[in-house]
C-alpha cells in the first residue's frame, strides 16, 4: 500500500540519485546483486560523480531514441526536483 506521508517525505528530502540507489538496492536477479552494487558505488565514490542505471546509451542506436530516452528521463527528474 502506498503511504502518502512517506512519499512526500522522500520527495522533499531525497535526491534523484538516492532514489535510483534505493531501486537498485532492491534488485536481485541473475548476476545482479543490488545491495553489493550500491555498496561498491558508495565505497568507490571517488571514481564517479553520479550514476544512473539504465539501458546502454552508447550502444547501437539505429532509430536514434536510445540517448533521447535517457535525456527525457533526466529532464523529467530535474523538473520534478525543482517543484
mmCIF file of the N, C-alpha and C atoms, coordinates in Angstrom:
data_MODEL
# 
_entry.id   MODEL 
# 
loop_
_atom_site.group_PDB 
_atom_site.id 
_atom_site.type_symbol 
_atom_site.label_atom_id 
_atom_site.label_alt_id 
_atom_site.label_comp_id 
_atom_site.label_asym_id 
_atom_site.label_entity_id 
_atom_site.label_seq_id 
_atom_site.pdbx_PDB_ins_code 
_atom_site.Cartn_x 
_atom_site.Cartn_y 
_atom_site.Cartn_z 
_atom_site.occupancy 
_atom_site.B_iso_or_equiv 
_atom_site.pdbx_formal_charge 
_atom_site.auth_seq_id 
_atom_site.auth_comp_id 
_atom_site.auth_asym_id 
_atom_site.auth_atom_id 
_atom_site.pdbx_PDB_model_num 
ATOM 1   N N  . UNK A 1 1  ? 0.840  -1.171  0.000   1.00 0.00 ? 1  UNK A N  1 
ATOM 2   C CA . UNK A 1 1  ? 0.000  0.000   0.000   1.00 0.00 ? 1  UNK A CA 1 
ATOM 3   C C  . UNK A 1 1  ? 0.888  1.238   0.000   1.00 0.00 ? 1  UNK A C  1 
ATOM 4   N N  . UNK A 1 2  ? 0.503  2.228   -0.744  1.00 0.00 ? 2  UNK A N  1 
ATOM 5   C CA . UNK A 1 2  ? 1.271  3.462   -0.798  1.00 0.00 ? 2  UNK A CA 1 
ATOM 6   C C  . UNK A 1 2  ? 1.011  4.307   0.445   1.00 0.00 ? 2  UNK A C  1 
ATOM 7   N N  . UNK A 1 3  ? 2.084  4.856   0.982   1.00 0.00 ? 3  UNK A N  1 
ATOM 8   C CA . UNK A 1 3  ? 1.999  5.721   2.154   1.00 0.00 ? 3  UNK A CA 1 
ATOM 9   C C  . UNK A 1 3  ? 2.319  7.139   1.696   1.00 0.00 ? 3  UNK A C  1 
ATOM 10  N N  . UNK A 1 4  ? 1.294  7.979   1.578   1.00 0.00 ? 4  UNK A N  1 
ATOM 11  C CA . UNK A 1 4  ? 1.447  9.326   1.048   1.00 0.00 ? 4  UNK A CA 1 
ATOM 12  C C  . UNK A 1 4  ? 2.430  10.150  1.867   1.00 0.00 ? 4  UNK A C  1 
ATOM 13  N N  . UNK A 1 5  ? 2.401  10.027  3.186   1.00 0.00 ? 5  UNK A N  1 
ATOM 14  C CA . UNK A 1 5  ? 3.322  10.775  4.040   1.00 0.00 ? 5  UNK A CA 1 
ATOM 15  C C  . UNK A 1 5  ? 4.771  10.387  3.750   1.00 0.00 ? 5  UNK A C  1 
ATOM 16  N N  . UNK A 1 6  ? 5.007  9.099   3.609   1.00 0.00 ? 6  UNK A N  1 
ATOM 17  C CA . UNK A 1 6  ? 6.353  8.617   3.314   1.00 0.00 ? 6  UNK A CA 1 
ATOM 18  C C  . UNK A 1 6  ? 6.811  9.107   1.937   1.00 0.00 ? 6  UNK A C  1 
ATOM 19  N N  . UNK A 1 7  ? 5.928  9.070   0.970   1.00 0.00 ? 7  UNK A N  1 
ATOM 20  C CA . UNK A 1 7  ? 6.249  9.542   -0.379  1.00 0.00 ? 7  UNK A CA 1 
ATOM 21  C C  . UNK A 1 7  ? 6.577  11.028  -0.358  1.00 0.00 ? 7  UNK A C  1 
ATOM 22  N N  . UNK A 1 8  ? 5.784  11.815  0.348   1.00 0.00 ? 8  UNK A N  1 
ATOM 23  C CA . UNK A 1 8  ? 6.035  13.254  0.431   1.00 0.00 ? 8  UNK A CA 1 
ATOM 24  C C  . UNK A 1 8  ? 7.373  13.539  1.116   1.00 0.00 ? 8  UNK A C  1 
ATOM 25  N N  . UNK A 1 9  ? 7.678  12.798  2.160   1.00 0.00 ? 9  UNK A N  1 
ATOM 26  C CA . UNK A 1 9  ? 8.945  12.976  2.863   1.00 0.00 ? 9  UNK A CA 1 
ATOM 27  C C  . UNK A 1 9  ? 10.114 12.643  1.952   1.00 0.00 ? 9  UNK A C  1 
ATOM 28  N N  . UNK A 1 10 ? 10.019 11.522  1.241   1.00 0.00 ? 10 UNK A N  1 
ATOM 29  C CA . UNK A 1 10 ? 11.090 11.147  0.323   1.00 0.00 ? 10 UNK A CA 1 
ATOM 30  C C  . UNK A 1 10 ? 11.266 12.178  -0.786  1.00 0.00 ? 10 UNK A C  1 
ATOM 31  N N  . UNK A 1 11 ? 10.163 12.657  -1.331  1.00 0.00 ? 11 UNK A N  1 
ATOM 32  C CA . UNK A 1 11 ? 10.226 13.640  -2.414  1.00 0.00 ? 11 UNK A CA 1 
ATOM 33  C C  . UNK A 1 11 ? 10.877 14.933  -1.945  1.00 0.00 ? 11 UNK A C  1 
ATOM 34  N N  . UNK A 1 12 ? 10.657 15.285  -0.696  1.00 0.00 ? 12 UNK A N  1 
ATOM 35  C CA . UNK A 1 12 ? 11.201 16.540  -0.165  1.00 0.00 ? 12 UNK A CA 1 
ATOM 36  C C  . UNK A 1 12 ? 12.658 16.412  0.269   1.00 0.00 ? 12 UNK A C  1 
ATOM 37  N N  . UNK A 1 13 ? 13.086 15.199  0.601   1.00 0.00 ? 13 UNK A N  1 
ATOM 38  C CA . UNK A 1 13 ? 14.420 15.056  1.195   1.00 0.00 ? 13 UNK A CA 1 
ATOM 39  C C  . UNK A 1 13 ? 15.414 14.273  0.351   1.00 0.00 ? 13 UNK A C  1 
ATOM 40  N N  . UNK A 1 14 ? 14.949 13.415  -0.538  1.00 0.00 ? 14 UNK A N  1 
ATOM 41  C CA . UNK A 1 14 ? 15.855 12.541  -1.282  1.00 0.00 ? 14 UNK A CA 1 
ATOM 42  C C  . UNK A 1 14 ? 16.220 13.138  -2.637  1.00 0.00 ? 14 UNK A C  1 
ATOM 43  N N  . UNK A 1 15 ? 17.473 12.974  -2.997  1.00 0.00 ? 15 UNK A N  1 
ATOM 44  C CA . UNK A 1 15 ? 17.936 13.355  -4.328  1.00 0.00 ? 15 UNK A CA 1 
ATOM 45  C C  . UNK A 1 15 ? 17.538 12.241  -5.300  1.00 0.00 ? 15 UNK A C  1 
ATOM 46  N N  . UNK A 1 16 ? 17.356 12.574  -6.585  1.00 0.00 ? 16 UNK A N  1 
ATOM 47  C CA . UNK A 1 16 ? 17.023 11.534  -7.565  1.00 0.00 ? 16 UNK A CA 1 
ATOM 48  C C  . UNK A 1 16 ? 18.012 10.371  -7.544  1.00 0.00 ? 16 UNK A C  1 
ATOM 49  N N  . UNK A 1 17 ? 19.301 10.670  -7.366  1.00 0.00 ? 17 UNK A N  1 
ATOM 50  C CA . UNK A 1 17 ? 20.303 9.604   -7.344  1.00 0.00 ? 17 UNK A CA 1 
ATOM 51  C C  . UNK A 1 17 ? 20.079 8.677   -6.150  1.00 0.00 ? 17 UNK A C  1 
ATOM 52  N N  . UNK A 1 18 ? 19.652 9.204   -5.019  1.00 0.00 ? 18 UNK A N  1 
ATOM 53  C CA . UNK A 1 18 ? 19.356 8.363   -3.866  1.00 0.00 ? 18 UNK A CA 1 
ATOM 54  C C  . UNK A 1 18 ? 18.166 7.457   -4.151  1.00 0.00 ? 18 UNK A C  1 
ATOM 55  N N  . UNK A 1 19 ? 17.180 7.978   -4.860  1.00 0.00 ? 19 UNK A N  1 
ATOM 56  C CA . UNK A 1 19 ? 16.020 7.159   -5.212  1.00 0.00 ? 19 UNK A CA 1 
ATOM 57  C C  . UNK A 1 19 ? 16.424 6.028   -6.154  1.00 0.00 ? 19 UNK A C  1 
ATOM 58  N N  . UNK A 1 20 ? 17.300 6.332   -7.133  1.00 0.00 ? 20 UNK A N  1 
ATOM 59  C CA . UNK A 1 20 ? 17.806 5.275   -8.015  1.00 0.00 ? 20 UNK A CA 1 
ATOM 60  C C  . UNK A 1 20 ? 18.585 4.232   -7.212  1.00 0.00 ? 20 UNK A C  1 
ATOM 61  N N  . UNK A 1 21 ? 19.356 4.690   -6.219  1.00 0.00 ? 21 UNK A N  1 
ATOM 62  C CA . UNK A 1 21 ? 20.116 3.757   -5.390  1.00 0.00 ? 21 UNK A CA 1 
ATOM 63  C C  . UNK A 1 21 ? 19.180 2.836   -4.612  1.00 0.00 ? 21 UNK A C  1 
ATOM 64  N N  . UNK A 1 22 ? 18.081 3.375   -4.118  1.00 0.00 ? 22 UNK A N  1 
ATOM 65  C CA . UNK A 1 22 ? 17.099 2.550   -3.402  1.00 0.00 ? 22 UNK A CA 1 
ATOM 66  C C  . UNK A 1 22 ? 16.517 1.493   -4.341  1.00 0.00 ? 22 UNK A C  1 
ATOM 67  N N  . UNK A 1 23 ? 16.150 1.914   -5.548  1.00 0.00 ? 23 UNK A N  1 
ATOM 68  C CA . UNK A 1 23 ? 15.607 0.956   -6.512  1.00 0.00 ? 23 UNK A CA 1 
ATOM 69  C C  . UNK A 1 23 ? 16.641 -0.108  -6.865  1.00 0.00 ? 23 UNK A C  1 
ATOM 70  N N  . UNK A 1 24 ? 17.880 0.317   -7.050  1.00 0.00 ? 24 UNK A N  1 
ATOM 71  C CA . UNK A 1 24 ? 18.944 -0.635  -7.362  1.00 0.00 ? 24 UNK A CA 1 
ATOM 72  C C  . UNK A 1 24 ? 19.170 -1.582  -6.197  1.00 0.00 ? 24 UNK A C  1 
ATOM 73  N N  . UNK A 1 25 ? 19.118 -1.067  -4.969  1.00 0.00 ? 25 UNK A N  1 
ATOM 74  C CA . UNK A 1 25 ? 19.315 -1.892  -3.775  1.00 0.00 ? 25 UNK A CA 1 
ATOM 75  C C  . UNK A 1 25 ? 18.320 -3.053  -3.738  1.00 0.00 ? 25 UNK A C  1 
ATOM 76  N N  . UNK A 1 26 ? 17.112 -2.830  -4.215  1.00 0.00 ? 26 UNK A N  1 
ATOM 77  C CA . UNK A 1 26 ? 16.059 -3.838  -4.151  1.00 0.00 ? 26 UNK A CA 1 
ATOM 78  C C  . UNK A 1 26 ? 16.172 -4.907  -5.242  1.00 0.00 ? 26 UNK A C  1 
ATOM 79  N N  . UNK A 1 27 ? 17.094 -4.746  -6.183  1.00 0.00 ? 27 UNK A N  1 
ATOM 80  C CA . UNK A 1 27 ? 17.192 -5.675  -7.306  1.00 0.00 ? 27 UNK A CA 1 
ATOM 81  C C  . UNK A 1 27 ? 18.090 -6.860  -6.976  1.00 0.00 ? 27 UNK A C  1 
ATOM 82  N N  . UNK A 1 28 ? 17.568 -8.042  -7.238  1.00 0.00 ? 28 UNK A N  1 
ATOM 83  C CA . UNK A 1 28 ? 18.328 -9.278  -7.074  1.00 0.00 ? 28 UNK A CA 1 
ATOM 84  C C  . UNK A 1 28 ? 17.831 -10.255 -8.134  1.00 0.00 ? 28 UNK A C  1 
ATOM 85  N N  . UNK A 1 29 ? 18.554 -10.343 -9.240  1.00 0.00 ? 29 UNK A N  1 
ATOM 86  C CA . UNK A 1 29 ? 18.196 -11.295 -10.287 1.00 0.00 ? 29 UNK A CA 1 
ATOM 87  C C  . UNK A 1 29 ? 19.432 -11.617 -11.108 1.00 0.00 ? 29 UNK A C  1 
ATOM 88  N N  . UNK A 1 30 ? 19.440 -12.796 -11.710 1.00 0.00 ? 30 UNK A N  1 
ATOM 89  C CA . UNK A 1 30 ? 20.595 -13.269 -12.482 1.00 0.00 ? 30 UNK A CA 1 
ATOM 90  C C  . UNK A 1 30 ? 21.879 -12.964 -11.717 1.00 0.00 ? 30 UNK A C  1 
ATOM 91  N N  . UNK A 1 31 ? 22.773 -12.197 -12.312 1.00 0.00 ? 31 UNK A N  1 
ATOM 92  C CA . UNK A 1 31 ? 24.032 -11.839 -11.645 1.00 0.00 ? 31 UNK A CA 1 
ATOM 93  C C  . UNK A 1 31 ? 23.958 -10.484 -10.962 1.00 0.00 ? 31 UNK A C  1 
ATOM 94  N N  . UNK A 1 32 ? 22.795 -9.877  -10.937 1.00 0.00 ? 32 UNK A N  1 
ATOM 95  C CA . UNK A 1 32 ? 22.641 -8.544  -10.347 1.00 0.00 ? 32 UNK A CA 1 
ATOM 96  C C  . UNK A 1 32 ? 22.373 -8.669  -8.851  1.00 0.00 ? 32 UNK A C  1 
ATOM 97  N N  . UNK A 1 33 ? 23.277 -8.123  -8.060  1.00 0.00 ? 33 UNK A N  1 
ATOM 98  C CA . UNK A 1 33 ? 23.119 -8.083  -6.614  1.00 0.00 ? 33 UNK A CA 1 
ATOM 99  C C  . UNK A 1 33 ? 23.080 -6.608  -6.223  1.00 0.00 ? 33 UNK A C  1 
ATOM 100 N N  . UNK A 1 34 ? 21.894 -6.049  -6.163  1.00 0.00 ? 34 UNK A N  1 
ATOM 101 C CA . UNK A 1 34 ? 21.717 -4.626  -5.925  1.00 0.00 ? 34 UNK A CA 1 
ATOM 102 C C  . UNK A 1 34 ? 22.447 -4.086  -4.713  1.00 0.00 ? 34 UNK A C  1 
ATOM 103 N N  . UNK A 1 35 ? 22.294 -4.713  -3.535  1.00 0.00 ? 35 UNK A N  1 
ATOM 104 C CA . UNK A 1 35 ? 23.000 -4.193  -2.363  1.00 0.00 ? 35 UNK A CA 1 
ATOM 105 C C  . UNK A 1 35 ? 24.519 -4.144  -2.559  1.00 0.00 ? 35 UNK A C  1 
ATOM 106 N N  . UNK A 1 36 ? 25.086 -5.172  -3.181  1.00 0.00 ? 36 UNK A N  1 
ATOM 107 C CA . UNK A 1 36 ? 26.537 -5.191  -3.413  1.00 0.00 ? 36 UNK A CA 1 
ATOM 108 C C  . UNK A 1 36 ? 26.951 -4.065  -4.360  1.00 0.00 ? 36 UNK A C  1 
ATOM 109 N N  . UNK A 1 37 ? 26.143 -3.812  -5.388  1.00 0.00 ? 37 UNK A N  1 
ATOM 110 C CA . UNK A 1 37 ? 26.462 -2.747  -6.345  1.00 0.00 ? 37 UNK A CA 1 
ATOM 111 C C  . UNK A 1 37 ? 26.418 -1.384  -5.650  1.00 0.00 ? 37 UNK A C  1 
ATOM 112 N N  . UNK A 1 38 ? 25.386 -1.148  -4.859  1.00 0.00 ? 38 UNK A N  1 
ATOM 113 C CA . UNK A 1 38 ? 25.270 0.139   -4.167  1.00 0.00 ? 38 UNK A CA 1 
ATOM 114 C C  . UNK A 1 38 ? 26.415 0.308   -3.171  1.00 0.00 ? 38 UNK A C  1 
ATOM 115 N N  . UNK A 1 39 ? 26.755 -0.759  -2.439  1.00 0.00 ? 39 UNK A N  1 
ATOM 116 C CA . UNK A 1 39 ? 27.883 -0.670  -1.502  1.00 0.00 ? 39 UNK A CA 1 
ATOM 117 C C  . UNK A 1 39 ? 29.174 -0.329  -2.249  1.00 0.00 ? 39 UNK A C  1 
ATOM 118 N N  . UNK A 1 40 ? 29.404 -0.974  -3.394  1.00 0.00 ? 40 UNK A N  1 
ATOM 119 C CA . UNK A 1 40 ? 30.598 -0.672  -4.183  1.00 0.00 ? 40 UNK A CA 1 
ATOM 120 C C  . UNK A 1 40 ? 30.597 0.780   -4.660  1.00 0.00 ? 40 UNK A C  1 
ATOM 121 N N  . UNK A 1 41 ? 29.428 1.268   -5.101  1.00 0.00 ? 41 UNK A N  1 
ATOM 122 C CA . UNK A 1 41 ? 29.338 2.661   -5.532  1.00 0.00 ? 41 UNK A CA 1 
ATOM 123 C C  . UNK A 1 41 ? 29.674 3.615   -4.386  1.00 0.00 ? 41 UNK A C  1 
ATOM 124 N N  . UNK A 1 42 ? 29.170 3.318   -3.204  1.00 0.00 ? 42 UNK A N  1 
ATOM 125 C CA . UNK A 1 42 ? 29.427 4.178   -2.047  1.00 0.00 ? 42 UNK A CA 1 
ATOM 126 C C  . UNK A 1 42 ? 30.908 4.144   -1.667  1.00 0.00 ? 42 UNK A C  1 
ATOM 127 N N  . UNK A 1 43 ? 31.498 2.955   -1.650  1.00 0.00 ? 43 UNK A N  1 
ATOM 128 C CA . UNK A 1 43 ? 32.904 2.819   -1.241  1.00 0.00 ? 43 UNK A CA 1 
ATOM 129 C C  . UNK A 1 43 ? 33.887 3.324   -2.292  1.00 0.00 ? 43 UNK A C  1 
ATOM 130 N N  . UNK A 1 44 ? 33.454 3.433   -3.534  1.00 0.00 ? 44 UNK A N  1 
ATOM 131 C CA . UNK A 1 44 ? 34.333 3.894   -4.613  1.00 0.00 ? 44 UNK A CA 1 
ATOM 132 C C  . UNK A 1 44 ? 33.856 5.230   -5.174  1.00 0.00 ? 44 UNK A C  1 
ATOM 133 N N  . UNK A 1 45 ? 33.254 6.057   -4.354  1.00 0.00 ? 45 UNK A N  1 
ATOM 134 C CA . UNK A 1 45 ? 32.659 7.308   -4.843  1.00 0.00 ? 45 UNK A CA 1 
ATOM 135 C C  . UNK A 1 45 ? 33.679 8.259   -5.452  1.00 0.00 ? 45 UNK A C  1 
ATOM 136 N N  . UNK A 1 46 ? 34.953 8.085   -5.146  1.00 0.00 ? 46 UNK A N  1 
ATOM 137 C CA . UNK A 1 46 ? 35.975 8.933   -5.753  1.00 0.00 ? 46 UNK A CA 1 
ATOM 138 C C  . UNK A 1 46 ? 36.161 8.640   -7.244  1.00 0.00 ? 46 UNK A C  1 
ATOM 139 N N  . UNK A 1 47 ? 35.593 7.539   -7.723  1.00 0.00 ? 47 UNK A N  1 
ATOM 140 C CA . UNK A 1 47 ? 35.738 7.162   -9.132  1.00 0.00 ? 47 UNK A CA 1 
ATOM 141 C C  . UNK A 1 47 ? 34.605 7.668   -10.015 1.00 0.00 ? 47 UNK A C  1 
ATOM 142 N N  . UNK A 1 48 ? 33.575 8.280   -9.447  1.00 0.00 ? 48 UNK A N  1 
ATOM 143 C CA . UNK A 1 48 ? 32.425 8.716   -10.240 1.00 0.00 ? 48 UNK A CA 1 
ATOM 144 C C  . UNK A 1 48 ? 31.823 9.983   -9.650  1.00 0.00 ? 48 UNK A C  1 
ATOM 145 N N  . UNK A 1 49 ? 31.095 10.715  -10.469 1.00 0.00 ? 49 UNK A N  1 
ATOM 146 C CA . UNK A 1 49 ? 30.398 11.911  -9.996  1.00 0.00 ? 49 UNK A CA 1 
ATOM 147 C C  . UNK A 1 49 ? 28.921 11.626  -9.804  1.00 0.00 ? 49 UNK A C  1 
ATOM 148 N N  . UNK A 1 50 ? 28.356 10.744  -10.611 1.00 0.00 ? 50 UNK A N  1 
ATOM 149 C CA . UNK A 1 50 ? 26.964 10.341  -10.474 1.00 0.00 ? 50 UNK A CA 1 
ATOM 150 C C  . UNK A 1 50 ? 26.778 9.012   -11.196 1.00 0.00 ? 50 UNK A C  1 
ATOM 151 N N  . UNK A 1 51 ? 25.643 8.386   -10.989 1.00 0.00 ? 51 UNK A N  1 
ATOM 152 C CA . UNK A 1 51 ? 25.348 7.152   -11.704 1.00 0.00 ? 51 UNK A CA 1 
ATOM 153 C C  . UNK A 1 51 ? 23.871 7.093   -12.025 1.00 0.00 ? 51 UNK A C  1 
ATOM 154 N N  . UNK A 1 52 ? 23.578 6.363   -13.068 1.00 0.00 ? 52 UNK A N  1 
ATOM 155 C CA . UNK A 1 52 ? 22.201 6.122   -13.470 1.00 0.00 ? 52 UNK A CA 1 
ATOM 156 C C  . UNK A 1 52 ? 22.170 4.744   -14.101 1.00 0.00 ? 52 UNK A C  1 
ATOM 157 N N  . UNK A 1 53 ? 21.415 3.846   -13.527 1.00 0.00 ? 53 UNK A N  1 
ATOM 158 C CA . UNK A 1 53 ? 21.311 2.504   -14.083 1.00 0.00 ? 53 UNK A CA 1 
ATOM 159 C C  . UNK A 1 53 ? 20.205 2.536   -15.126 1.00 0.00 ? 53 UNK A C  1 
ATOM 160 N N  . UNK A 1 54 ? 20.585 2.288   -16.338 1.00 0.00 ? 54 UNK A N  1 
ATOM 161 C CA . UNK A 1 54 ? 19.652 2.381   -17.451 1.00 0.00 ? 54 UNK A CA 1 
ATOM 162 C C  . UNK A 1 54 ? 20.164 1.502   -18.576 1.00 0.00 ? 54 UNK A C  1 
ATOM 163 N N  . UNK A 1 55 ? 19.454 1.505   -19.668 1.00 0.00 ? 55 UNK A N  1 
ATOM 164 C CA . UNK A 1 55 ? 19.950 0.769   -20.824 1.00 0.00 ? 55 UNK A CA 1 
ATOM 165 C C  . UNK A 1 55 ? 21.190 1.476   -21.360 1.00 0.00 ? 55 UNK A C  1 
ATOM 166 N N  . UNK A 1 56 ? 22.046 0.770   -22.096 1.00 0.00 ? 56 UNK A N  1 
ATOM 167 C CA . UNK A 1 56 ? 23.269 1.391   -22.611 1.00 0.00 ? 56 UNK A CA 1 
ATOM 168 C C  . UNK A 1 56 ? 22.953 2.590   -23.498 1.00 0.00 ? 56 UNK A C  1 
ATOM 169 N N  . UNK A 1 57 ? 23.666 3.681   -23.254 1.00 0.00 ? 57 UNK A N  1 
ATOM 170 C CA . UNK A 1 57 ? 23.467 4.890   -24.042 1.00 0.00 ? 57 UNK A CA 1 
ATOM 171 C C  . UNK A 1 57 ? 24.332 4.854   -25.286 1.00 0.00 ? 57 UNK A C  1 
ATOM 172 N N  . UNK A 1 58 ? 25.497 4.230   -25.193 1.00 0.00 ? 58 UNK A N  1 
ATOM 173 C CA . UNK A 1 58 ? 26.450 4.278   -26.291 1.00 0.00 ? 58 UNK A CA 1 
ATOM 174 C C  . UNK A 1 58 ? 26.406 3.043   -27.180 1.00 0.00 ? 58 UNK A C  1 
ATOM 175 N N  . UNK A 1 59 ? 25.413 2.193   -26.995 1.00 0.00 ? 59 UNK A N  1 
ATOM 176 C CA . UNK A 1 59 ? 25.264 1.029   -27.857 1.00 0.00 ? 59 UNK A CA 1 
ATOM 177 C C  . UNK A 1 59 ? 24.681 1.428   -29.195 1.00 0.00 ? 59 UNK A C  1 
ATOM 178 N N  . UNK A 1 60 ? 24.576 0.488   -30.119 1.00 0.00 ? 60 UNK A N  1 
ATOM 179 C CA . UNK A 1 60 ? 23.964 0.790   -31.412 1.00 0.00 ? 60 UNK A CA 1 
ATOM 180 C C  . UNK A 1 60 ? 22.573 1.392   -31.222 1.00 0.00 ? 60 UNK A C  1 
ATOM 181 N N  . UNK A 1 61 ? 22.316 2.455   -31.912 1.00 0.00 ? 61 UNK A N  1 
ATOM 182 C CA . UNK A 1 61 ? 21.063 3.189   -31.745 1.00 0.00 ? 61 UNK A CA 1 
ATOM 183 C C  . UNK A 1 61 ? 20.527 3.537   -33.125 1.00 0.00 ? 61 UNK A C  1 
ATOM 184 N N  . UNK A 1 62 ? 19.987 2.551   -33.803 1.00 0.00 ? 62 UNK A N  1 
ATOM 185 C CA . UNK A 1 62 ? 19.589 2.720   -35.196 1.00 0.00 ? 62 UNK A CA 1 
ATOM 186 C C  . UNK A 1 62 ? 18.442 3.698   -35.380 1.00 0.00 ? 62 UNK A C  1 
ATOM 187 N N  . UNK A 1 63 ? 17.544 3.777   -34.396 1.00 0.00 ? 63 UNK A N  1 
ATOM 188 C CA . UNK A 1 63 ? 16.407 4.690   -34.543 1.00 0.00 ? 63 UNK A CA 1 
ATOM 189 C C  . UNK A 1 63 ? 16.624 6.033   -33.850 1.00 0.00 ? 63 UNK A C  1 
ATOM 190 N N  . UNK A 1 64 ? 17.757 6.201   -33.147 1.00 0.00 ? 64 UNK A N  1 
ATOM 191 C CA . UNK A 1 64 ? 18.076 7.471   -32.529 1.00 0.00 ? 64 UNK A CA 1 
ATOM 192 C C  . UNK A 1 64 ? 17.326 7.764   -31.252 1.00 0.00 ? 64 UNK A C  1 
ATOM 193 N N  . UNK A 1 65 ? 16.660 6.764   -30.675 1.00 0.00 ? 65 UNK A N  1 
ATOM 194 C CA . UNK A 1 65 ? 15.863 7.021   -29.477 1.00 0.00 ? 65 UNK A CA 1 
ATOM 195 C C  . UNK A 1 65 ? 16.557 6.644   -28.180 1.00 0.00 ? 65 UNK A C  1 
ATOM 196 N N  . UNK A 1 66 ? 17.643 5.890   -28.227 1.00 0.00 ? 66 UNK A N  1 
ATOM 197 C CA . UNK A 1 66 ? 18.309 5.446   -27.002 1.00 0.00 ? 66 UNK A CA 1 
ATOM 198 C C  . UNK A 1 66 ? 18.775 6.597   -26.144 1.00 0.00 ? 66 UNK A C  1 
ATOM 199 N N  . UNK A 1 67 ? 19.539 7.510   -26.721 1.00 0.00 ? 67 UNK A N  1 
ATOM 200 C CA . UNK A 1 67 ? 20.048 8.651   -25.963 1.00 0.00 ? 67 UNK A CA 1 
ATOM 201 C C  . UNK A 1 67 ? 18.914 9.586   -25.572 1.00 0.00 ? 67 UNK A C  1 
ATOM 202 N N  . UNK A 1 68 ? 17.962 9.769   -26.475 1.00 0.00 ? 68 UNK A N  1 
ATOM 203 C CA . UNK A 1 68 ? 16.842 10.651  -26.171 1.00 0.00 ? 68 UNK A CA 1 
ATOM 204 C C  . UNK A 1 68 ? 16.024 10.114  -25.007 1.00 0.00 ? 68 UNK A C  1 
ATOM 205 N N  . UNK A 1 69 ? 15.890 8.794   -24.913 1.00 0.00 ? 69 UNK A N  1 
ATOM 206 C CA . UNK A 1 69 ? 15.157 8.212   -23.796 1.00 0.00 ? 69 UNK A CA 1 
ATOM 207 C C  . UNK A 1 69 ? 15.807 8.555   -22.468 1.00 0.00 ? 69 UNK A C  1 
ATOM 208 N N  . UNK A 1 70 ? 17.121 8.487   -22.408 1.00 0.00 ? 70 UNK A N  1 
ATOM 209 C CA . UNK A 1 70 ? 17.835 8.831   -21.184 1.00 0.00 ? 70 UNK A CA 1 
ATOM 210 C C  . UNK A 1 70 ? 17.710 10.324  -20.913 1.00 0.00 ? 70 UNK A C  1 
ATOM 211 N N  . UNK A 1 71 ? 17.843 11.137  -21.951 1.00 0.00 ? 71 UNK A N  1 
ATOM 212 C CA . UNK A 1 71 ? 17.720 12.584  -21.782 1.00 0.00 ? 71 UNK A CA 1 
ATOM 213 C C  . UNK A 1 71 ? 16.319 12.953  -21.303 1.00 0.00 ? 71 UNK A C  1 
ATOM 214 N N  . UNK A 1 72 ? 15.307 12.318  -21.875 1.00 0.00 ? 72 UNK A N  1 
ATOM 215 C CA . UNK A 1 72 ? 13.928 12.580  -21.441 1.00 0.00 ? 72 UNK A CA 1 
ATOM 216 C C  . UNK A 1 72 ? 13.770 12.264  -19.956 1.00 0.00 ? 72 UNK A C  1 
ATOM 217 N N  . UNK A 1 73 ? 14.342 11.139  -19.518 1.00 0.00 ? 73 UNK A N  1 
ATOM 218 C CA . UNK A 1 73 ? 14.268 10.755  -18.113 1.00 0.00 ? 73 UNK A CA 1 
ATOM 219 C C  . UNK A 1 73 ? 14.945 11.802  -17.232 1.00 0.00 ? 73 UNK A C  1 
ATOM 220 N N  . UNK A 1 74 ? 16.126 12.257  -17.612 1.00 0.00 ? 74 UNK A N  1 
ATOM 221 C CA . UNK A 1 74 ? 16.830 13.254  -16.813 1.00 0.00 ? 74 UNK A CA 1 
ATOM 222 C C  . UNK A 1 74 ? 16.075 14.575  -16.756 1.00 0.00 ? 74 UNK A C  1 
ATOM 223 N N  . UNK A 1 75 ? 15.453 14.968  -17.860 1.00 0.00 ? 75 UNK A N  1 
ATOM 224 C CA . UNK A 1 75 ? 14.650 16.191  -17.886 1.00 0.00 ? 75 UNK A CA 1 
ATOM 225 C C  . UNK A 1 75 ? 13.464 16.075  -16.939 1.00 0.00 ? 75 UNK A C  1 
ATOM 226 N N  . UNK A 1 76 ? 12.790 14.922  -16.978 1.00 0.00 ? 76 UNK A N  1 
ATOM 227 C CA . UNK A 1 76 ? 11.660 14.693  -16.081 1.00 0.00 ? 76 UNK A CA 1 
ATOM 228 C C  . UNK A 1 76 ? 12.107 14.743  -14.635 1.00 0.00 ? 76 UNK A C  1 
ATOM 229 N N  . UNK A 1 77 ? 13.225 14.099  -14.312 1.00 0.00 ? 77 UNK A N  1 
ATOM 230 C CA . UNK A 1 77 ? 13.717 14.089  -12.937 1.00 0.00 ? 77 UNK A CA 1 
ATOM 231 C C  . UNK A 1 77 ? 14.085 15.492  -12.465 1.00 0.00 ? 77 UNK A C  1 
ATOM 232 N N  . UNK A 1 78 ? 14.742 16.262  -13.334 1.00 0.00 ? 78 UNK A N  1 
ATOM 233 C CA . UNK A 1 78 ? 15.123 17.606  -12.908 1.00 0.00 ? 78 UNK A CA 1 
ATOM 234 C C  . UNK A 1 78 ? 13.893 18.498  -12.726 1.00 0.00 ? 78 UNK A C  1 
ATOM 235 N N  . UNK A 1 79 ? 12.884 18.323  -13.556 1.00 0.00 ? 79 UNK A N  1 
ATOM 236 C CA . UNK A 1 79 ? 11.651 19.123  -13.422 1.00 0.00 ? 79 UNK A CA 1 
ATOM 237 C C  . UNK A 1 79 ? 10.927 18.767  -12.122 1.00 0.00 ? 79 UNK A C  1 
ATOM 238 N N  . UNK A 1 80 ? 10.896 17.493  -11.792 1.00 0.00 ? 80 UNK A N  1 
ATOM 239 C CA . UNK A 1 80 ? 10.235 17.073  -10.560 1.00 0.00 ? 80 UNK A CA 1 
ATOM 240 C C  . UNK A 1 80 ? 10.985 17.562  -9.341  1.00 0.00 ? 80 UNK A C  1 
ATOM 241 N N  . UNK A 1 81 ? 12.300 17.593  -9.418  1.00 0.00 ? 81 UNK A N  1 
ATOM 242 C CA . UNK A 1 81 ? 13.104 18.017  -8.273  1.00 0.00 ? 81 UNK A CA 1 
ATOM 243 C C  . UNK A 1 81 ? 12.960 19.508  -8.005  1.00 0.00 ? 81 UNK A C  1 
ATOM 244 N N  . UNK A 1 82 ? 12.730 20.295  -9.071  1.00 0.00 ? 82 UNK A N  1 
ATOM 245 C CA . UNK A 1 82 ? 12.663 21.745  -8.907  1.00 0.00 ? 82 UNK A CA 1 
ATOM 246 C C  . UNK A 1 82 ? 11.291 22.234  -8.449  1.00 0.00 ? 82 UNK A C  1 
ATOM 247 N N  . UNK A 1 83 ? 10.290 21.334  -8.430  1.00 0.00 ? 83 UNK A N  1 
ATOM 248 C CA . UNK A 1 83 ? 8.946  21.753  -7.999  1.00 0.00 ? 83 UNK A CA 1 
ATOM 249 C C  . UNK A 1 83 ? 8.763  21.552  -6.510  1.00 0.00 ? 83 UNK A C  1 
# 
